[in-house]
Amino acid sequence: MEEFRRQDSTAQILIFDDKTGEQIDPPVSVAVPTPKQPGRPKLGVVAREVTLLPRHWDWLSTQPGGASVALRKLVEQAIRTNGEQDGLRRARQAAYRFATALAGDEPGYEEALRALFAGDHPRFLAMMEPWPPDIRDYAAALAFGREEA
């Protein structure tokens, strides 16, 4: 049996992150040990810079446990309070990034994105109907979750 392969010198392979919808480049280099950084890496603590107004630093300095403990508590509270909305926003952004990369020239692209950000699931799906099925299905999976796509 003969095997035929299509040779296309312009073909590209694109890889997307399932969580963010961002296009990623696979690592092609050998990992180099990173220099030791401040923080508690064994606990997963990472030191980064935070810029606040003086009144914010003043308030943080009066909190039990100091600024780090107070900031961690505030972040945890925000995660609990806004977790669902943040998840929807991240999903829409992921679908937007993917659709922009692969479907920007497809019919109904702009209307599909308007429906996506309006949270109009049926219209989003309807506007993507003429798109190639694999692109349409993956964009819907990113936007609304695998089981809803």
C-alpha positions in Angstrom: 0.0 0.0 0.0 1.4 3.4 -0.9 1.3 6.3 1.5 0.9 9.8 0.2 1.7 12.8 2.2 0.9 16.3 1.3 4.0 18.5 1.4 3.1 22.0 2.3 6.1 24.3 3.0 3.8 27.0 4.4 2.0 24.7 6.9 2.3 25.7 10.6 1.7 23.9 13.8 0.0 25.9 16.4 -0.4 24.8 20.1 -2.8 26.4 22.4 -3.1 26.4 26.2 -6.4 24.8 27.2 -6.7 27.1 30.3 -5.8 30.5 28.7 -6.3 30.0 25.0 -2.9 31.5 24.4 -0.7 30.2 21.7 2.4 28.5 23.2 5.7 27.5 21.9 7.0 24.2 23.1 10.2 24.4 25.0 13.2 23.5 22.8 16.0 24.2 25.2 17.5 22.4 28.1 16.3 23.6 31.5 18.9 25.7 33.3 18.8 25.9 37.1 17.4 29.2 38.3 19.2 31.3 40.9 17.8 31.2 44.4 15.2 33.8 44.9 13.6 35.3 48.0 10.5 33.6 49.5 9.8 30.2 50.8 9.9 27.9 47.8 9.3 24.7 49.7 6.0 26.2 50.8 5.2 27.6 47.4 5.7 31.2 48.5 6.9 33.5 45.9 8.3 37.0 46.6 7.1 39.7 44.1 6.9 43.4 44.2 3.6 45.1 45.2 3.0 48.8 44.6 0.6 50.5 47.0 -0.3 54.0 48.1 1.1 55.1 51.5 -2.3 54.8 53.1 -2.5 51.2 52.0 0.9 50.4 53.5 -0.1 52.3 56.7 -3.2 50.1 57.0 -1.3 46.9 56.3 1.2 47.7 58.9 -1.5 47.7 61.6 -2.9 44.3 60.7 -2.1 41.2 62.8 0.7 39.2 61.2 1.8 42.1 59.0 1.3 43.0 55.4 1.9 39.5 53.9 -0.7 37.8 56.1 -3.2 40.6 55.5 -2.7 40.5 51.8 -3.1 36.7 51.7 -6.3 36.9 53.6 -7.7 39.6 51.3 -6.7 37.6 48.2 -8.4 34.4 49.6 -11.5 36.4 50.4 -11.6 37.8 46.9 -11.1 34.3 45.4 -14.1 33.0 47.4 -16.3 36.1 46.6 -15.4 36.5 42.9 -14.3 33.0 41.9 -17.2 32.2 39.6 -17.1 35.6 37.8 -13.3 35.3 37.5 -13.7 31.8 36.0 -16.2 33.1 33.4 -13.9 36.0 32.5 -10.9 33.7 32.1 -12.9 31.3 29.9 -14.1 34.1 27.7 -10.6 35.5 27.4 -9.3 32.0 26.5 -12.0 31.6 23.8 -11.3 35.1 22.5 -7.5 34.5 22.2 -8.0 31.2 20.4 -10.7 32.6 18.0 -8.6 35.6 17.3 -5.6 33.5 16.3 -7.5 31.0 14.1 -10.9 32.4 13.2 -10.3 36.1 12.7 -11.2 35.9 9.1 -14.2 33.5 9.5 -17.7 34.7 8.8 -19.5 36.0 11.9 -16.3 36.4 13.8 -17.0 39.8 15.3 -20.6 39.0 16.1 -19.5 35.7 17.7 -17.2 37.6 20.0 -19.8 40.2 20.9 -22.1 37.3 21.9 -19.3 35.6 23.8 -18.6 38.7 25.9 -22.4 39.3 26.4 -22.7 35.8 27.7 -25.1 34.8 25.0 -24.2 31.2 24.5 -26.8 30.3 21.8 -25.8 33.3 19.7 -22.1 32.6 20.1 -22.7 29.0 18.8 -24.9 30.2 16.0 -22.4 32.8 14.8 -19.7 30.1 14.7 -21.8 27.6 12.7 -20.0 28.3 9.4 -16.6 27.9 11.0 -14.6 24.7 10.6 -16.0 22.2 13.1 -12.7 21.7 15.0 -12.2 25.5 15.5 -15.8 26.0 16.4 -15.9 23.2 18.9 -12.7 24.1 20.6 -13.7 27.8 20.9 -17.0 26.7 22.5 -15.2 24.3 24.8 -12.9 27.1 26.0 -15.7 29.6 26.4 -18.3 27.4 28.2 -16.5 24.3 29.4 -16.0 20.9 27.7 -19.4 19.5 28.6 -21.4 22.5 27.3 -19.6 22.8 23.9 
